[in-house]
Amino acid sequence: MKQVFKHFLISTALLFASLGAFAGGDATVIYKLDGNASSADVVGIVTYSSSNGTITVTPNDGNYLEATDLTVYKMIDGQYAQGRTREPNYMTPVAVTATNSGADPSNTTTYTITVPGDEYDYEITANFHRRTSVEDATVTGLADSYTYTGEAIKPVVTVKVGNNTLTLDTDYRVSYTDSINASTDQVKGKITLYGIRKYMGTKTVEYNIAKANPTLTFSSATATYTFGQAFTQPTLTTTPTGLAVTYASSNTNVADVDQSTGAITAKAASTEAITITASFAGNDNYNAKDATYSLTVAKGTATLATVPEAIANLTYNGQNQTLITAGSATNGTLKYSLTGGDATDFSETIPTGKDAKTYTIYYKVEGNDNYNGTESASLDVTIGAKTVSAPTIILSETSFEYDGTAKQPTVTVKDGDTEIQSTEYTVSYTNNTNVAASTDNKAPTGTITAKDGGNYK
């Protein structure tokens, strides 16, 4: 019998760890792991302060303990917590209260019990548990892909371990890496789960961030470039702003475009529109994108820069004389005509005139491949008849023998050294048949008269 009792005491001593001498107010701790007997070096340390009734629990790494895992009994006397104290009704359970109900049960936590006035010993059973790893957790709620926004994309997921759905910031924390830029084959967005409190370990899952589609929009879908007029090219707007774009023309024979600025250089008018394209080649976070507008290059209208003017006070001199001062044209060629006929009658030669009369000078600006011409206009220029104040008159004969016929000598009229053509005047005779003395008032007479509309007067 003594041997059996001794054996019982030895076994009990191995099961319990004493936190002090078994005097009044001491406590004995029974260590367990998931309900099975264990030891402090395996599960952690539990200490008791009799001065204020505080139990301090420090789990070993990988373990945790909550308030419900502590069972405290008040012993019937201040003796050993064995023997007859195990008999029914000799132990009284004591309520345990967590000092901080939100404390991490895997870290050091404290609990209190109500200490009575009399000294009692206590039996504390601490049932530790192994923390569960999240390495094999099931993570759901991730989309097939997310689209780049320029800001961190942090998907909210559901985490389950076995049949238990974990609560963020209670059972695990998360961190996000590579969560801003679009994913590549080598780098994708990552969510890392960190088990806390009852859980431990980490788990990382990846998610894809796709490139976004930028927008490129011209302020107008069509534009017309007219030669000779100011041109405002359609404005390109991009989202996001600042995208590097290049411009191109579908027909550089009609219009070229600056690759960097989009500025238009028109080359030839065309009845067919061309296409101007702005291209974004794409980058790490945005897909490639184009925008276009239709450009028509139209003919302008040539202008008369300086109007030709009639030369005043022209007088017949027997020579060709310039009739006008030359005008000038912009974006065309100024041409003249004395007939006002079709286009073939117009030339760049300044018109001249010889005879005394009024000339009508027609002029117009002739266009080209890029400019339309103008309608013709006209002005009048007059070369006046020359006044002959002292003509020289030469008769072919000055004396005739009477024969009963009228005598009409040939007349030559000169203006200085210049002989005036007979077509310019008429000659009339009187008293040119009978003989008459020169003193007779019936003497033969010839009268020279300049023709109307001629070159002389």
HELIX and SHEET records of a PDB file:
HELIX    1   1 LYS A    2  LEU A   15  1                                  14    
HELIX    2   2 ALA A   40  VAL A   43  1                                   4    
HELIX    3   3 ALA A   67  ASP A   69  5                                   3    
HELIX    4   4 GLY A   83  ARG A   86  5                                   4    
HELIX    5   5 ALA A  343  ASP A  345  5                                   3    
HELIX    6   6 SER A  422  GLU A  424  5                                   3    
SHEET    1   A 3 PHE A  16  SER A  18  0                                        
SHEET    2   A 3 ALA A  27  LEU A  33 -1                                        
SHEET    3   A 3 ASN A  36  ALA A  37 -1                                        
SHEET    1   B 4 PHE A  16  SER A  18  0                                        
SHEET    2   B 4 ALA A  27  LEU A  33 -1                                        
SHEET    3   B 4 TYR A 122  ARG A 130  1                                        
SHEET    4   B 4 ASN A  63  TYR A  64 -1                                        
SHEET    1   C 5 PHE A  16  SER A  18  0                                        
SHEET    2   C 5 ALA A  27  LEU A  33 -1                                        
SHEET    3   C 5 TYR A 122  ARG A 130  1                                        
SHEET    4   C 5 LEU A  70  LYS A  74 -1                                        
SHEET    5   C 5 THR A  92  VAL A  94 -1                                        
SHEET    1   D 4 GLY A  44  SER A  49  0                                        
SHEET    2   D 4 THR A  54  PRO A  59 -1                                        
SHEET    3   D 4 THR A 109  THR A 112 -1                                        
SHEET    4   D 4 THR A  97  ALA A  98 -1                                        
SHEET    1   E 2 THR A 132  SER A 133  0                                        
SHEET    2   E 2 TYR A 199  MET A 200  1                                        
SHEET    1   F 3 THR A 138  THR A 140  0                                        
SHEET    2   F 3 THR A 158  VAL A 161 -1                                        
SHEET    3   F 3 ASN A 164  THR A 165 -1                                        
SHEET    1   G 2 TYR A 146  THR A 147  0                                        
SHEET    2   G 2 ILE A 209  ALA A 210  1                                        
SHEET    1   H 3 TYR A 172  THR A 177  0                                        
SHEET    2   H 3 GLY A 189  GLY A 195 -1                                        
SHEET    3   H 3 THR A 202  TYR A 207 -1                                        
SHEET    1   I 2 THR A 215  PHE A 218  0                                        
SHEET    2   I 2 LEU A 236  THR A 239 -1                                        
SHEET    1   J 4 THR A 222  THR A 226  0                                        
SHEET    2   J 4 LYS A 289  ALA A 298  1                                        
SHEET    3   J 4 ILE A 274  PHE A 280 -1                                        
SHEET    4   J 4 VAL A 245  SER A 249 -1                                        
SHEET    1   K 2 ALA A 255  VAL A 257  0                                        
SHEET    2   K 2 ILE A 264  ALA A 266 -1                                        
SHEET    1   L 2 GLY A 300  THR A 301  0                                        
SHEET    2   L 2 TYR A 371  ASN A 372  1                                        
SHEET    1   M 2 THR A 303  THR A 306  0                                        
SHEET    2   M 2 SER A 328  THR A 330 -1                                        
SHEET    1   N 2 GLU A 309  ALA A 310  0                                        
SHEET    2   N 2 ILE A 324  THR A 325 -1                                        
SHEET    1   O 4 LEU A 314  THR A 315  0                                        
SHEET    2   O 4 ALA A 377  GLY A 384  1                                        
SHEET    3   O 4 THR A 358  GLU A 366 -1                                        
SHEET    4   O 4 THR A 333  SER A 337 -1                                        
SHEET    1   P 2 GLN A 321  THR A 322  0                                        
SHEET    2   P 2 THR A 352  GLY A 353 -1                                        
SHEET    1   Q 3 THR A 392  LEU A 395  0                                        
SHEET    2   Q 3 VAL A 411  ASP A 415 -1                                        
SHEET    3   Q 3 THR A 418  ILE A 420 -1                                        
SHEET    1   R 2 TYR A 425  THR A 430  0                                        
SHEET    2   R 2 THR A 445  ALA A 450 -1                                        
END                                                                             
